[in-house]
């Protein structure tokens, strides 16, 4: 059974990436793209190139967190009636397990809890070799419009 409030497409996510003014967002800047929407998960990718590296030449932990929060926030908002509610990140944490230098990072968000006032999401980030690089958890507040 699907967790999404209504049917969503990758094109819906692309429209959101453009932002309210149509000039782009952090997702545009970091190259984050939603790539898959399953019954109970959402997946996004981000290139692990020098634009997201720290001075040591590895993916910056903040870039991992931005990827995790992006996919979890999109998922949280698609899981509610967006005409009546919207979701915002309330708390996020991340454990960085393996450094990444190149390739593509893939983040998959799945709900741990879907409530009336909050939702909790687990996000697993894997590198191009399918090795777990980061595990994150985000709590989203569900806000009435």
LINBEL-V453759 format. One line per field, one symbol per residue. phi: phi as a letter, one per 20 degrees, with the letter a starting at -180 (. if undefined). psi: psi as a letter, one per 20 degrees, with the letter a starting at -180 (. if undefined). A space follows every 50 residues. Layout:
phi=???
psi=???
This chain:
phi=.feffbfccffgffffgfnfemdobgfffemfcfdbcdfcbccccbfedg fdeefencgfgffgfffffffffgfgffecfffdcbdcfdbbcbdedbfc cbncecdcdcfdbcdfdbcccdcdddefemefdbccccddeedff
psi=pqiphrpqrhhghhhhhhrhijjrahgggikpppiqoahkrqqqrpplrh ijqriijrpphhgghggghghhgggghiirnihhqqqqphqqrpoohpqq hrbppppppqqhpoahirqppppppqahjkpohqpqpppppopp.
